Amino acid sequence: MVTSSKLKSVVIDRGADLCGIAPADRFKDAPKGFHPNDIYEKCKSVLIFAKRLPTESLFASSCIPYTYINDIITKEVDRLTLELSSELEDLGVKNVPIPSDDPYEHWVPHDSYGRAILSLRHAGHLAGLGVLGKNTLLINCDFGNMIQLGAILLDAELEGDTIASYIGCPSECNLCLEACPQSALNGQTVDQKLCRPLSNYISEKGYNLKKCYLCRKICPNHSRLK
C-alpha cells in the first residue's frame, strides 16, 4: 500500500525540491471543467511537486538567461512527471500526468486568454506548498516564487498536507502592481492580453523569449519568504 509519506519520499528522491498532496475534495472552488475529476473521473488525490529555479538570472541585463532556465526547468519537470507516473503505475497506483505548462485547450482569441487544464499554482496552495502572491505566483517559504510546478492525478485516497497559512504579500505592498509596464496586474489576476506581448515575446528570428518578468524579480519573496 502506498502512503502519503512513502509517495513524497519517492518524489523527493527522484529530484523534486518540494512535494505535497491535496485530496480532490479540496478543489470544490475550481471552475467547471477544470476540477481534477473533470480531467480524471477516478481522481481522489492530487500530487503536486516543484523544482526550484536559480534566482540570479532575474538580474541579468539580457532576458536570454531567464528564458533559458525557464525552458529547461519546464522540460525537467515534465520529464520528472512522466517518470513518476510510470513508477506509480508500477507500484499499482493508477494515475494521470499533467503538463507543467503547454499544451492546453481553453483559448479565448480576442482576449488572448488561455487556461491550463489544471491550475497548478492553486493546486500547489491546496497541497501546502505555498500561498498565492499579488503577482499571481505561488510563494513558498523556502524557495520564494522561483519554482516550477508539476502534478499527477491519483486514483488513491491519501492524507493531504496542511494548507499553508503564512502571509506572502503584506497588505501594504504593491510593488509588482505598480512596476508592471503593461498594468496587467490587479492583485488577484493577470490580464493575459496585456501581459503576453512581453512575457511571451516572439523575436524576429522566431524565438519565444521571456522578455518581461519584473513582477517576479521585484517581489521581495522571489528567493524565499521575507
Helices and strands as residue ranges (DSSP letters): H 4-13, E 18-23, G 24-27, H 36-39, E 45-52, G 56-59, H 64-90, E 95-98, E 106-108, G 109-111, E 113-115, H 120-126, E 131-132, E 138-139, E 147-154, H 175-179, H 192-199, E 201-202, E 208-209, H 214-217
